[in-house]
Amino acid sequence: MAAMKPRTGEGPLEVTKEGRGLVMRVPLEGGGRLVVEISQQEATDLHAALSEVV
């Protein structure tokens, strides 16, 4: 995975395709971001799980 650049500000939730996976950047309360690399199947499962509660 490429080196992560420092980010300032909170910004929006982002998902980008990098290689075979997806990289999700989630802004956190108090600043910073949670960066998670997930597969397409994991993204589909996350979508299904969130759809049930929203």
ABEGO torsion letter per residue (X at the ends): XBBBBBBBEAEBBBBBBBEABBBBBBBBBGEEBBBBBBBAAAAAAAAAAAAAAX
